[in-house]
């Protein structure tokens, strides 16, 4: 094995480790990422938790949180595989139509996904802060080196979800 081949193999392993670490940091913080996103969405639209709102009563709020975790899980599957097809086929196919039929506000849902995106990317980059997370703060010390490529890829999966809801 020559020097160039060895370097290519080292780069492949390093990139794979960043991918695994990125998925791990998102999955480890999924509950906080989703609950913070839903809370942010509600802060921007208080009508969601009023009688008749889409996060009222508690069972609707639970469904919202569940759906957020499912979407985030499929984003991590896509990030792990480096392929959006699982996200497209298993999550996004028919999502807008289903949510429209159920009366789920697409704009608010898209906003929650946008908040999940910002939080997830901060976790990947290690720029999340204790002030933002409070007692749930978990610093990412795992991912070493430049994370711009994996961050950009992760952002593209969140953008696919937002676009599918538009």
N, CA, C and O of each residue as an XYZ file, in Angstrom:
664
protein
N       0.858     -1.164      0.000
C       0.000      0.000      0.000
C       0.908      1.231      0.000
O       1.798      1.361      0.841
N       0.671      2.123     -0.947
C       1.480      3.329     -1.073
C       1.038      4.425     -0.124
O       0.030      4.295      0.571
N       1.804      5.508     -0.102
C       1.521      6.644      0.774
C       0.184      7.297      0.497
O      -0.535      7.664      1.426
N      -0.163      7.447     -0.799
C      -1.445      8.067     -1.155
C      -2.623      7.195     -0.747
O      -3.642      7.693     -0.266
N      -2.475      5.895     -0.941
C      -3.544      4.970     -0.565
C      -3.748      4.949      0.942
O      -4.876      4.910      1.434
N      -2.637      4.977      1.663
C      -2.714      4.987      3.123
C      -3.384      6.263      3.627
O      -4.200      6.216      4.548
N      -3.042      7.393      3.030
C      -3.663      8.662      3.421
C      -5.154      8.657      3.105
O      -5.957      9.155      3.894
N      -5.531      8.095      1.953
C      -6.951      7.992      1.595
C      -7.707      7.150      2.615
O      -8.824      7.487      3.006
N      -7.092      6.060      3.038
C      -7.715      5.199      4.039
C      -7.863      5.931      5.375
O      -8.899      5.818      6.030
N      -6.842      6.674      5.779
C      -6.914      7.454      7.018
C      -8.023      8.502      6.944
O      -8.759      8.696      7.910
N      -8.144      9.177      5.801
C      -9.202     10.177      5.619
C     -10.580      9.534      5.678
O     -11.503     10.083      6.280
N     -10.718      8.363      5.048
C     -11.987      7.643      5.057
C     -12.392      7.291      6.488
O     -13.549      7.471      6.869
N     -11.452      6.797      7.270
C     -11.740      6.425      8.662
C     -12.081      7.658      9.492
O     -13.014      7.631     10.295
N     -11.329      8.735      9.300
C     -11.602      9.969     10.052
C     -12.982     10.518      9.719
O     -13.715     10.945     10.611
N     -13.340     10.507      8.429
C     -14.664     10.988      8.033
C     -15.761     10.083      8.581
O     -16.812     10.569      8.999
N     -15.528      8.784      8.583
C     -16.497      7.847      9.149
C     -16.688      8.067     10.639
O     -17.806      7.989     11.150
N     -15.597      8.342     11.329
C     -15.695      8.617     12.767
C     -16.475      9.899     13.035
O     -17.262      9.956     13.980
N     -16.268     10.928     12.217
C     -17.038     12.176     12.373
C     -18.521     11.909     12.153
O     -19.371     12.441     12.867
N     -18.822     11.081     11.158
C     -20.219     10.737     10.859
C     -20.843     10.017     12.057
O     -21.935     10.370     12.500
N     -20.147      9.013     12.572
C     -20.657      8.265     13.726
C     -20.803      9.156     14.955
O     -21.807      9.084     15.663
N     -19.806      9.989     15.205
C     -19.866     10.890     16.358
C     -20.992     11.906     16.213
O     -21.641     12.256     17.199
N     -21.228     12.382     14.995
C     -22.305     13.349     14.757
C     -23.663     12.722     15.020
O     -24.519     13.327     15.666
N     -23.859     11.513     14.522
C     -25.117     10.804     14.767
C     -25.283     10.548     16.260
O     -26.374     10.716     16.805
N     -24.214     10.148     16.913
C     -24.275      9.871     18.347
C     -24.642     11.113     19.151
O     -25.467     11.041     20.062
N     -24.035     12.248     18.820
C     -24.315     13.460     19.604
C     -25.758     13.931     19.383
O     -26.379     14.456     20.306
N     -26.294     13.751     18.178
C     -27.699     14.111     17.937
C     -28.615     13.138     18.680
O     -29.540     13.562     19.374
N     -28.361     11.844     18.537
C     -29.214     10.841     19.183
C     -29.170     10.969     20.707
O     -30.186     10.778     21.375
N     -28.009     11.289     21.252
C     -27.868     11.425     22.705
C     -28.624     12.629     23.253
O     -28.987     12.664     24.429
N     -28.852     13.595     22.406
C     -29.534     14.823     22.831
C     -30.903     14.984     22.178
O     -31.497     16.060     22.246
N     -31.409     13.928     21.548
C     -32.642     14.017     20.761
C     -33.823     14.541     21.568
O     -34.558     15.408     21.095
N     -34.011     14.033     22.758
C     -35.152     14.458     23.569
C     -35.110     15.958     23.839
O     -36.127     16.643     23.730
N     -33.936     16.463     24.189
C     -33.788     17.905     24.450
C     -33.939     18.713     23.168
O     -34.575     19.767     23.168
N     -33.357     18.226     22.078
C     -33.444     18.937     20.800
C     -34.903     19.101     20.396
O     -35.329     20.190     20.012
N     -35.667     18.014     20.485
C     -37.074     18.048     20.065
C     -37.915     18.875     21.027
O     -38.710     19.704     20.583
N     -37.764     18.673     22.321
C     -38.601     19.426     23.270
C     -38.298     20.918     23.204
O     -39.210     21.737     23.323
N     -37.035     21.283     23.017
C     -36.697     22.702     22.868
C     -37.286     23.279     21.584
O     -37.732     24.426     21.563
N     -37.286     22.485     20.514
C     -37.846     22.955     19.245
C     -39.354     23.168     19.354
O     -39.881     24.167     18.864
N     -40.038     22.238     19.991
C     -41.488     22.375     20.161
C     -41.795     23.550     21.084
O     -42.734     24.305     20.832
N     -41.019     23.711     22.143
C     -41.217     24.859     23.038
C     -41.000     26.170     22.287
O     -41.756     27.124     22.471
N     -39.980     26.221     21.449
C     -39.730     27.421     20.648
C     -40.856     27.710     19.684
O     -41.252     28.862     19.506
N     -41.376     26.656     19.056
C     -42.497     26.800     18.136
C     -43.715     27.358     18.874
O     -44.415     28.229     18.357
N     -43.962     26.858     20.074
C     -45.110     27.314     20.864
C     -44.917     28.749     21.333
O     -45.873     29.524     21.354
N     -43.705     29.110     21.705
C     -43.436     30.499     22.117
C     -43.757     31.473     20.989
O     -44.213     32.590     21.233
N     -43.519     31.043     19.763
C     -43.784     31.894     18.609
C     -45.246     31.867     18.180
O     -45.689     32.745     17.439
N     -46.002     30.867     18.639
C     -47.411     30.750     18.274
C     -48.175     30.181     19.470
O     -48.421     28.977     19.547
N     -48.543     31.060     20.396
C     -49.220     30.654     21.629
C     -50.566     29.977     21.375
O     -51.054     29.229     22.222
N     -51.156     30.231     20.231
C     -52.440     29.620     19.916
C     -52.378     28.105     19.833
O     -53.407     27.439     19.939
N     -51.198     27.556     19.646
C     -51.051     26.105     19.549
C     -51.421     25.389     20.840
O     -51.840     24.232     20.807
N     -51.272     26.068     21.985
C     -51.574     25.413     23.265
C     -52.887     25.892     23.873
O     -53.220     25.533     25.002
N     -53.623     26.693     23.135
C     -54.954     27.122     23.581
C     -55.971     26.060     23.159
O     -55.685     25.239     22.287
N     -57.139     26.074     23.766
C     -58.192     25.136     23.376
C     -58.419     25.238     21.873
O     -58.608     26.329     21.336
N     -58.398     24.098     21.204
C     -58.552     24.061     19.753
C     -57.232     24.137     19.004
O     -57.198     23.942     17.789
N     -56.148     24.416     19.712
C     -54.823     24.474     19.089
C     -54.278     23.081     18.832
O     -54.743     22.102     19.417
N     -53.304     22.999     17.967
C     -52.783     21.697     17.564
C     -51.894     21.014     18.603
O     -51.541     19.849     18.424
N     -51.528     21.696     19.666
C     -50.769     21.065     20.758
C     -51.618     20.994     22.025
O     -51.087     20.871     23.129
N     -52.942     21.074     21.861
C     -53.871     21.005     22.983
C     -54.919     19.959     22.647
O     -55.437     19.994     21.531
N     -55.259     19.058     23.504
C     -54.789     18.811     24.861
C     -53.451     18.045     24.854
O     -52.732     18.025     23.855
N     -53.150     17.427     25.983
C     -51.851     16.771     26.170
C     -51.546     15.706     25.129
O     -50.387     15.549     24.744
N     -52.538     14.975     24.666
C     -52.282     13.908     23.696
C     -51.776     14.477     22.378
O     -50.971     13.843     21.697
N     -52.240     15.663     22.016
C     -51.737     16.298     20.793
C     -50.304     16.782     20.981
O     -49.487     16.691     20.064
N     -50.002     17.293     22.167
C     -48.629     17.702     22.463
C     -47.715     16.484     22.398
O     -46.618     16.553     21.843
N     -48.168     15.372     22.967
C     -47.376     14.138     22.938
C     -47.147     13.671     21.501
O     -46.058     13.208     21.161
N     -48.177     13.793     20.658
C     -48.033     13.407     19.251
C     -47.031     14.307     18.536
O     -46.257     13.842     17.700
N     -47.049     15.581     18.864
C     -46.107     16.535     18.274
C     -44.670     16.173     18.653
O     -43.784     16.151     17.798
N     -44.446     15.894     19.920
C     -43.117     15.503     20.392
C     -42.681     14.183     19.756
O     -41.526     14.032     19.360
N     -43.601     13.241     19.661
C     -43.298     11.946     19.043
C     -42.897     12.121     17.587
O     -41.902     11.551     17.138
N     -43.675     12.913     16.848
C     -43.367     13.139     15.436
C     -42.016     13.829     15.262
O     -41.263     13.510     14.342
N     -41.716     14.771     16.148
C     -40.419     15.443     16.085
C     -39.271     14.467     16.281
O     -38.258     14.544     15.587
N     -39.429     13.552     17.224
C     -38.381     12.556     17.460
C     -38.255     11.597     16.289
O     -37.151     11.162     15.963
N     -39.374     11.261     15.651
C     -39.322     10.376     14.485
C     -38.586     11.057     13.335
O     -37.723     10.447     12.704
N     -38.920     12.303     13.063
C     -38.245     13.045     11.991
C     -36.750     13.135     12.281
O     -35.932     12.908     11.390
N     -36.393     13.460     13.507
C     -34.981     13.573     13.868
C     -34.273     12.223     13.721
O     -33.123     12.169     13.284
N     -34.949     11.150     14.080
C     -34.361      9.817     13.939
C     -34.062      9.509     12.470
O     -32.994      8.988     12.149
N     -35.007      9.832     11.578
C     -34.763      9.576     10.154
C     -33.650     10.460      9.602
O     -32.919     10.046      8.702
N     -33.517     11.661     10.127
C     -32.397     12.516      9.718
C     -31.081     11.872     10.147
O     -30.109     11.903      9.393
N     -31.035     11.293     11.335
C     -29.798     10.631     11.765
C     -29.524      9.384     10.929
O     -28.363      9.063     10.672
N     -30.569      8.676     10.499
C     -30.361      7.527      9.607
C     -29.713      7.986      8.301
O     -28.771      7.363      7.811
N     -30.229      9.082      7.746
C     -29.671      9.614      6.502
C     -28.228     10.058      6.708
O     -27.371      9.809      5.860
N     -27.962     10.708      7.821
C     -26.611     11.178      8.113
C     -25.655     10.000      8.294
O     -24.515     10.050      7.831
N     -26.100      8.965      8.951
C     -25.263      7.790      9.163
C     -24.909      7.113      7.841
O     -23.766      6.712      7.624
N     -25.898      6.992      6.967
C     -25.676      6.301      5.694
C     -25.099      7.209      4.616
O     -24.563      6.728      3.617
N     -25.208      8.522      4.815
C     -24.758      9.451      3.779
C     -25.676      9.444      2.578
O     -25.258      9.765      1.465
N     -26.939      9.076      2.803
C     -27.900      8.909      1.715
C     -29.277      9.347      2.208
O     -29.760      8.869      3.235
N     -29.897     10.250      1.473
C     -31.194     10.791      1.881
C     -32.368      9.889      1.527
O     -33.503     10.205      1.884
N     -32.133      8.783      0.840
C     -33.262      7.978      0.364
C     -34.118      7.431      1.504
O     -35.340      7.380      1.370
N     -33.518      7.023      2.620
C     -34.314      6.517      3.738
C     -35.192      7.626      4.309
O     -36.333      7.374      4.695
N     -34.681      8.831      4.364
C     -35.452      9.983      4.836
C     -36.597     10.272      3.875
O     -37.737     10.469      4.296
N     -36.290     10.297      2.599
C     -37.303     10.587      1.578
C     -38.393      9.516      1.551
O     -39.583      9.828      1.586
N     -37.972      8.246      1.489
C     -38.923      7.149      1.310
C     -39.755      6.852      2.546
O     -40.959      6.616      2.444
N     -39.128      6.862      3.705
C     -39.800      6.412      4.922
C     -40.414      7.518      5.755
O     -41.277      7.260      6.593
N     -39.978      8.749      5.533
C     -40.445      9.840      6.385
C     -41.177     10.921      5.594
O     -42.280     11.323      5.965
N     -40.575     11.387      4.521
C     -41.120     12.554      3.828
C     -42.182     12.220      2.793
O     -43.010     13.069      2.462
N     -42.171     11.008      2.281
C     -43.136     10.610      1.267
C     -44.555     10.664      1.844
O     -44.931      9.821      2.658
N     -45.325     11.646      1.423
C     -46.703     11.802      1.879
C     -46.867     12.553      3.189
O     -47.988     12.696      3.677
N     -45.769     13.038      3.771
C     -45.858     13.729      5.064
C     -46.706     14.994      4.980
O     -47.564     15.221      5.832
N     -46.475     15.808      3.973
C     -47.229     17.058      3.836
C     -48.723     16.771      3.674
O     -49.558     17.430      4.293
N     -49.046     15.807      2.856
C     -50.448     15.465      2.625
C     -51.102     14.937      3.901
O     -52.245     15.280      4.206
N     -50.383     14.110      4.636
C     -50.916     13.575      5.892
C     -51.150     14.689      6.901
O     -52.207     14.758      7.529
N     -50.153     15.563      7.054
C     -50.291     16.663      7.999
C     -51.404     17.622      7.583
O     -52.137     18.127      8.433
N     -51.534     17.871      6.298
C     -52.613     18.737      5.809
C     -53.970     18.116      6.130
O     -54.877     18.810      6.590
N     -54.114     16.810      5.889
C     -55.374     16.114      6.170
C     -55.706     16.131      7.661
O     -56.878     16.176      8.036
N     -54.685     16.096      8.506
C     -54.900     16.108      9.957
C     -55.024     17.514     10.531
O     -55.307     17.679     11.717
N     -54.815     18.525      9.695
C     -54.913     19.903     10.154
C     -53.692     20.391     10.917
O     -53.773     21.363     11.668
N     -52.563     19.723     10.729
C     -51.321     20.135     11.398
C     -50.790     21.377     10.682
O     -50.649     21.361      9.460
N     -50.494     22.443     11.409
C     -49.995     23.662     10.767
C     -48.580     23.462     10.223
O     -47.625     23.304     10.984
N     -48.464     23.473      8.897
C     -47.188     23.182      8.250
C     -46.124     24.233      8.549
O     -44.948     23.902      8.700
N     -46.534     25.497      8.636
C     -45.565     26.553      8.904
C     -44.942     26.376     10.290
O     -43.728     26.510     10.449
N     -45.756     26.081     11.272
C     -45.239     25.859     12.628
C     -44.362     24.610     12.685
O     -43.335     24.596     13.363
N     -44.770     23.572     11.978
C     -43.975     22.346     11.944
C     -42.620     22.606     11.300
O     -41.590     22.145     11.791
N     -42.630     23.343     10.203
C     -41.376     23.707      9.545
C     -40.479     24.524     10.453
O     -39.260     24.355     10.450
N     -41.081     25.405     11.225
C     -40.306     26.221     12.167
C     -39.674     25.346     13.243
O     -38.520     25.561     13.614
N     -40.414     24.363     13.747
C     -39.857     23.450     14.752
C     -38.676     22.672     14.174
O     -37.673     22.469     14.858
N     -38.790     22.238     12.928
C     -37.679     21.528     12.280
C     -36.479     22.462     12.126
O     -35.334     22.036     12.278
N     -36.738     23.728     11.826
C     -35.659     24.708     11.733
C     -34.928     24.890     13.055
O     -33.707     25.045     13.082
N     -35.673     24.872     14.141
C     -35.058     24.981     15.471
C     -34.263     23.711     15.786
O     -33.175     23.780     16.358
N     -34.815     22.549     15.409
C     -34.073     21.298     15.598
C     -32.773     21.321     14.796
O     -31.741     20.835     15.257
N     -32.834     21.885     13.604
C     -31.638     21.991     12.758
C     -30.569     22.817     13.460
O     -29.422     22.383     13.571
N     -30.934     23.996     13.932
C     -29.963     24.873     14.593
C     -29.343     24.193     15.813
O     -28.133     24.271     16.028
N     -30.165     23.540     16.593
C     -29.674     22.870     17.795
C     -28.770     21.692     17.448
O     -27.712     21.521     18.053
N     -29.179     20.887     16.484
C     -28.385     19.722     16.086
C     -27.032     20.133     15.528
O     -26.011     19.526     15.853
N     -27.021     21.158     14.691
C     -25.758     21.623     14.116
C     -24.848     22.193     15.198
O     -23.629     22.029     15.136
N     -25.434     22.861     16.189
C     -24.628     23.365     17.310
C     -24.013     22.210     18.090
O     -22.877     22.307     18.553
N     -24.756     21.121     18.236
C     -24.214     19.949     18.925
C     -23.077     19.322     18.119
O     -22.055     18.936     18.688
N     -23.245     19.218     16.810
C     -22.189     18.644     15.965
C     -20.925     19.492     16.043
O     -19.820     18.965     16.176
N     -21.096     20.796     15.959
C     -19.951     21.708     15.959
C     -19.395     21.982     17.346
O     -18.332     22.587     17.481
N     -20.100     21.543     18.373
C     -19.649     21.807     19.736
C     -19.842     23.247     20.152
O     -19.154     23.733     21.050
N     -20.785     23.944     19.502
C     -21.036     25.347     19.837
C     -22.280     25.525     20.692
O     -22.691     26.653     20.966
N     -22.885     24.413     21.118
C     -24.005     24.528     22.052
C     -23.466     25.088     23.360
O     -22.303     24.874     23.703
N     -24.307     25.798     24.080
C     -23.820     26.455     25.294
C     -24.660     26.074     26.503
O     -25.831     25.714     26.382
N     -24.042     26.160     27.651
C     -24.742     25.844     28.895
C     -25.896     26.803     29.131
O     -26.932     26.416     29.672
N     -25.718     28.055     28.726
C     -26.774     29.047     28.898
C     -28.027     28.687     28.135
O     -29.134     28.981     28.585
N     -27.868     28.056     26.990
C     -29.015     27.679     26.171
C     -29.672     26.397     26.663
O     -30.884     26.231     26.524
N     -28.892     25.493     27.234
C     -29.427     24.189     27.604
C     -29.704     24.030     29.093
O     -30.448     23.132     29.487
N     -29.127     24.872     29.913
C     -29.339     24.760     31.350
C     -28.780     23.470     31.917
O     -27.670     23.065     31.573
N     -29.539     22.825     32.780
C     -29.060     21.614     33.450
C     -28.928     20.431     32.496
O     -28.294     19.430     32.832
N     -29.526     20.542     31.305
C     -29.450     19.450     30.332
C     -28.221     19.569     29.433
O     -28.071     18.795     28.488
N     -27.354     20.516     29.714
C     -26.185     20.805     28.881
C     -25.244     19.607     28.786
O     -24.820     19.049     29.799
N     -24.928     19.224     27.553
C     -23.945     18.173     27.298
C     -22.986     18.697     26.244
O     -23.375     18.903     25.094
N     -21.762     18.908     26.621
C     -20.754     19.417     25.691
C     -20.277     18.282     24.799
O     -20.051     17.165     25.265
N     -20.126     18.574     23.518
C     -19.626     17.596     22.569
C     -18.109     17.707     22.501
O     -17.576     18.649     21.914
N     -17.428     16.765     23.091
C     -15.971     16.733     23.019
C     -15.487     15.608     22.112
O     -14.283     15.376     21.997
N     -16.410     14.915     21.473
C     -16.041     13.746     20.688
C     -15.491     14.099     19.312
O     -14.469     13.551     18.896
N     -16.139     14.988     18.616
C     -15.817     15.227     17.218
C     -14.589     16.122     17.119
O     -14.584     17.252     17.606
N     -13.563     15.603     16.486
C     -12.302     16.318     16.342
C     -12.151     16.813     14.910
O     -12.596     16.152     13.972
N     -11.529     17.966     14.741
C     -11.211     18.469     13.409
C     -12.325     19.286     12.795
O     -13.276     19.690     13.464
N     -12.183     19.517     11.510
C     -13.128     20.329     10.748
C     -14.424     19.556     10.521
O     -14.415     18.471      9.940
N     -15.527     20.118     10.980
C     -16.831     19.462     10.850
C     -17.697     20.113      9.781
O     -18.893     19.834      9.705
N     -17.117     20.975      8.956
C     -17.932     21.732      8.004
C     -18.653     20.835      7.004
O     -19.803     21.108      6.662
N     -18.009     19.776      6.527
C     -18.649     18.905      5.533
C     -19.817     18.139      6.147
O     -20.896     18.086      5.557
N     -19.618     17.550      7.317
C     -20.689     16.783      7.949
C     -21.806     17.705      8.425
O     -22.975     17.320      8.409
N     -21.458     18.915      8.847
C     -22.467     19.897      9.252
C     -23.315     20.303      8.061
O     -24.538     20.399      8.164
N     -22.668     20.539      6.935
C     -23.386     20.912      5.719
C     -24.316     19.791      5.267
O     -25.444     20.041      4.843
N     -23.836     18.566      5.361
C     -24.666     17.423      4.982
C     -25.875     17.303      5.908
O     -26.999     17.108      5.444
N     -25.646     17.419      7.204
C     -26.753     17.346      8.162
C     -27.762     18.454      7.893
O     -28.969     18.216      7.922
N     -27.275     19.657      7.633
C     -28.167     20.786      7.336
C     -29.028     20.490      6.119
O     -30.201     20.862      6.081
N     -28.455     19.826      5.129
C     -29.219     19.525      3.908
C     -30.383     18.581      4.193
O     -31.427     18.682      3.549
N     -30.221     17.669      5.144
C     -31.316     16.759      5.482
C     -32.446     17.497      6.202
O     -33.622     17.241      5.943
N     -32.093     18.401      7.096
C     -33.120     19.226      7.742
C     -33.830     20.088      6.699
O     -35.050     20.244      6.743
N     -33.064     20.646      5.763
C     -33.654     21.475      4.709
C     -34.611     20.677      3.833
O     -35.612     21.218      3.363
N     -34.321     19.403      3.606
C     -35.231     18.542      2.838
C     -36.577     18.412      3.552
O     -37.633     18.450      2.921
N     -36.524     18.261      4.868
C     -37.766     18.140      5.641
C     -38.555     19.441      5.559
O     -39.761     19.426      5.310
N     -37.878     20.560      5.767
C     -38.549     21.865      5.711
C     -39.151     22.086      4.334
O     -40.278     22.567      4.218
N     -38.414     21.740      3.299
C     -38.900     21.891      1.925
C     -40.110     20.989      1.663
O     -41.054     21.395      0.986
N     -40.080     19.778      2.195
C     -41.201     18.847      2.002
C     -42.474     19.354      2.660
O     -43.575     18.995      2.242
N     -42.334     20.182      3.680
C     -43.500     20.724      4.383
C     -44.006     22.025      3.767
O     -45.077     22.509      4.131
N     -43.246     22.591      2.841
C     -43.616     23.884      2.229
C     -44.610     23.706      1.104
O     -45.025     24.687      0.486
